[in-house]
Amino acid sequence: TATVYPPVLGSPLENLEILGRAFSAERGLREQFEIIAKVGIVGTDPINNTLVVCATPTCINEGISATLDLLQTDYVDIALIHMPYENATEPAQSAIAVTFDMLFKAGKVRHFGVSNWPNAMFNSLQSLYPRGLVTNEVE
């Protein structure tokens, strides 16, 4: 899931809302699914028609919170940072690792990974997150 994906029906968030209503209506249904949520794309720059990427702790937390609210669930199985971002310095990656650990300890996310990151960036974040990343999804 990702809050920026195009809708199958209606609004961009309707896909997640439909799943959330189903999870809420049928006890035990949520546990039959592995939910992978992508965070980090917060919109589109209307001038350049490019994606706006944000992997700050605030953006990660807000993305996970929005996903949990829409899906009406307490946790996602895997959270991925959607795509590489500029200025991915070691301090920025350290902040991401701390954010991952806080979300894990809060029970909101069971595992973490990234999507379409260069190997060097993936390996750097992997070395900073004590529980280890589970994937670098490549499209």
C-alpha positions in Angstrom: 0.0 0.0 0.0 1.0 3.6 -0.3 -1.1 6.7 0.1 0.2 8.1 -3.2 -0.8 5.2 -5.4 -3.4 6.0 -8.0 -6.9 4.8 -7.0 -8.6 1.8 -8.4 -11.9 3.5 -7.6 -12.6 7.1 -6.4 -10.0 9.1 -4.4 -6.3 8.1 -4.0 -7.0 6.9 -0.5 -10.1 5.0 -1.2 -8.2 1.7 -1.8 -6.8 1.8 1.8 -10.2 2.9 3.2 -11.9 -0.1 1.5 -9.4 -2.5 3.1 -9.8 -0.8 6.4 -13.6 -1.2 6.4 -13.2 -4.9 5.6 -10.6 -5.4 8.4 -12.9 -3.6 10.8 -16.0 -5.6 9.7 -14.6 -9.1 9.8 -12.8 -10.2 12.9 -9.5 -11.9 12.2 -9.4 -10.8 8.5 -6.4 -8.5 9.1 -4.2 -11.3 10.4 -4.7 -13.2 7.1 -2.8 -10.5 5.2 0.8 -9.3 5.2 0.7 -5.6 4.8 3.6 -3.7 3.2 3.3 0.0 3.5 5.4 2.5 1.6 6.1 5.9 3.0 8.3 8.8 1.9 6.5 10.3 -1.1 4.5 13.2 0.1 3.2 14.6 -3.1 4.0 16.0 -6.5 5.8 19.3 -7.3 3.3 21.0 -9.6 5.9 23.1 -11.3 8.4 20.4 -12.1 5.9 17.5 -12.2 8.3 15.5 -10.0 7.7 13.5 -6.9 8.4 15.2 -3.5 10.3 12.7 -1.4 10.6 13.1 2.4 12.3 10.5 4.6 12.6 12.6 7.8 11.4 11.1 11.0 8.3 13.4 10.8 7.4 12.2 7.3 7.9 8.6 8.2 5.8 8.8 11.3 3.0 10.7 9.6 3.0 8.2 6.7 2.8 5.2 9.0 0.1 6.9 11.1 -2.0 7.8 8.1 -1.7 4.2 6.7 -2.7 2.7 10.1 -5.7 5.0 10.4 -6.9 4.3 6.8 -6.4 0.5 7.2 -8.0 0.6 10.7 -5.2 -1.6 12.1 -2.6 -1.3 14.8 0.4 -2.4 12.8 1.8 -3.1 9.4 4.1 -6.0 8.7 6.7 -4.2 6.7 7.3 -0.5 6.1 9.4 0.7 3.2 10.9 4.1 2.4 9.5 4.5 -1.1 12.5 5.7 -3.0 16.0 7.2 -2.6 16.2 10.7 -1.5 18.8 13.5 -1.8 21.1 14.3 1.1 21.0 10.8 2.4 24.0 11.5 4.7 24.9 9.3 7.7 23.2 11.7 10.2 20.0 11.5 8.1 20.2 7.7 7.9 20.8 7.6 11.7 17.6 9.5 12.2 15.8 7.0 10.0 17.2 4.1 12.0 16.1 5.7 15.3 12.6 6.3 13.8 12.4 2.7 12.7 13.4 1.5 16.1 10.8 3.7 17.8 8.0 2.5 15.5 9.1 -1.1 16.1 9.1 -0.7 19.9 5.6 1.0 19.7 4.3 -2.1 17.9 3.3 -0.2 14.8 5.7 -1.8 12.3 7.2 -5.3 12.5 9.9 -5.0 9.9 11.5 -2.3 7.7 13.1 -2.0 4.3 13.5 0.4 1.4 12.5 0.6 -2.2 14.8 1.3 -5.2 17.8 2.4 -3.1 21.4 2.2 -4.5 23.3 -0.6 -2.7 25.7 1.8 -0.9 22.7 3.7 0.6 21.0 0.4 1.6 24.1 -1.0 3.2 24.7 2.3 5.1 21.2 2.2 6.6 21.4 -1.5 7.2 24.5 -1.0 9.3 22.7 1.7 11.4 19.5 -0.2 12.1 20.1 -2.8 14.8 17.3 -5.1 13.7 18.3 -5.2 10.1 16.4 -4.3 7.0 14.3 -7.1 5.3 14.4 -5.9 1.7 15.5 -3.4 -0.9 12.5 -3.8 -3.3 13.7 -3.1 -6.8 11.1 -2.3 -9.5 
